[in-house]
C-alpha cells in the first residue's frame, strides 16, 4: 500500500499538533538551581498564575512568532517583562513573577 503525499502531510500535521509549541522551566531559586517546573502548551494565548513567587526561568522552546510575558502581580497584573525566542536555550534569567502569559507577537 502506498501513501499519497496528501495523506502523509495530514499524518504529519496530526502528529505535530500534539507537541507543545512553547515550553519554559521556572524555579523558586534566583539561579535556576534546585527543582524546577516545566510549563508548556500549544495554545496561544495562554495565561497562568505562579504560586509561590518564582525566582528564575529558562525558555526551552518558543516560536519566533510568540513571546512570554512575566508579571509581578497575579492574574497578569503589575510590571511586565517580555521575552522572545532569542532566549531559547539561553541563560538562566533572574525574575520574580507571580503570573505569566504567552502571546502571539
Secondary structure, DSSP 4 states (H G I P E B T S, - for coil): ----HHHHHHHHHHHHHTS-SEEEEEESSTTS-S--EEEEES-SSEEEE-SS---EEEEEE--TTEEEEEEEETTTEEEEEEE-GGGTT---EE---SEEEEEE-
